[in-house]
Amino acid sequence: MRKSLLFSICAVLFSLFSASSLVAEEREYKYPYQESQMTYRNVTIYKILDQKDAYIVMYSKGHREIGSIDIPKKWYDQSPKKLQFRPLQKGMSSYMTVFYRNGEFSHVVLTVPVSRDAAVWGVADSNVSVNPDKETLDIVY
């Protein structure tokens, strides 16, 4: 009695799972497959120098080189934001993510420690010239 009851329960469960797999195979998707328009690049940040109108970011380029780029502070207040900050998780090193939409610059995200006492933060000389009115980020990797 028990064996036949157990066998019938297994048979019912098997038929339910096999029927659901057939339905899943025949399912049509609402939207066709499309490649994302967004791409990104990550680079390691060595130092961020705070200046009156911009952040000067020193980052890692390929083959042991150091690059430098200035990011206007006004990008943080614009809508949509071109500059965003993300808190750095414990055990990780600071990095910068540059996002592109259709191959053109979209926005940049700096993942850095929240505390300005961290070694990655610094203060730039007041005589350093930056372009606070630029609208795009031309970065060399």
N, C-alpha and C positions, 0 to 999 in steps of 0.2 A: 504494500500500500504506500509506504513512505517512498520507496524507490520510484514508483509510477508518478506520484505527486511531484517529487523532485525533478523527474524527467520532464513532466509537462510544464513546470515552471521554467525550466531551462529552455525548452523549446519555444515558449511564448516570448521570453526575453530575447532569444536569438532572432526570432522573426521580427521583433520590434526594432532591434538594432540594424538588421539588414535592410529593413524597409526605410529607416531614417537615412541610411547611407545612400540609398538609391535616390531619395528626394534631394539630398545635398548635391549629388552629382549633376542633377538636371537643373539646378538653380541658376537663374540668369541674374547678373549683377545690374544694378541700376545705372551705373556709369561705366563706360569702357576704361580699360587700363590707360592711365596717363602718367607720363614722367613728371616729376616735380619740377616746378619752375625755380625753386629755391635751391641754392648750393651754399656751402660754407667752407671756410678754411680756419684751422686752429693754429696759433703760434704761441710759443712760450714767451711770457713777459719777464724781463729781467728787472726793469725799473719803470715807475710812473712818476714823472716829475710834475708837480702841481704848479701851474703858472696862472697869472691873473685871468687870461681869456681862454686857456686851453690846457689840456693834459698832454704832456710829451711822453710818449710811450716808447721805451727801448725794448725791442723784441728780437727773438732769434730768427735769423734767416738761415737758409740752407748753407751747408759747408762751413760751419763755425764762424759765421759773420753776424754782426749785430746791426739791426736796422733801427731807425728812429722815425716816428711819425707823430704829428700833432693832431689832436682831436679836439675841435672846438667845444667848449662847455655849453654853448647855446643849443647844441644838438640834444642835450638831456631834457631841455624844456620844450622843444618843438613837438608838434603833433603832426604826424606820427613821430615817435622818438627814433632818432638815428643813433643814440648812445644809451646803452643800458648797463647797469651794474648788477652782478650776481655774486652773492656771498660765496667765498671759497670754503670748501669742505676741508675738514682736518685731514692732514696727510697728503694733500695735493699741492702742486706748485701753481702759481698764477698763470693764466693764459688768456688770450684774446681770440674771440671768434668773430670773423668777418663774414656777413651774409650777403649773398648776391641773388638778385631776382632777374632772370633772363640775361645773365652775364654782366649786369650793371650793379654797382654798389647799392645795397638796401639799408643795412644798419650794422652796428658793431656792438658786441657784448663783452665787457671786461669782467672776468671772473677773478676777483681779488679779495684779500682779507678786508673785513669791514673796518677794523681798527687802523687808524692812520699811523700808529706806532710800529706797524710791521715794516720789515726791511725793504719790501718792494716799493713803499711810498717814499717820496722825497719832495724837495722844494726846488724849483728851477730858479736860476738867476733872473732877476727882474729885467735884465738887458737882453734876454733872449727874444728874438723876433719870431712870432707865429702869425699864421693867417687865420683869424677867427671867423672870417666870412666865407670860407670855402664850403661847398655843398656836397663834395664827394670825397671819398677816401682813396687816394692813389697809393697803394701799398705794394712794395716789392718783396716777394717771398724768397 
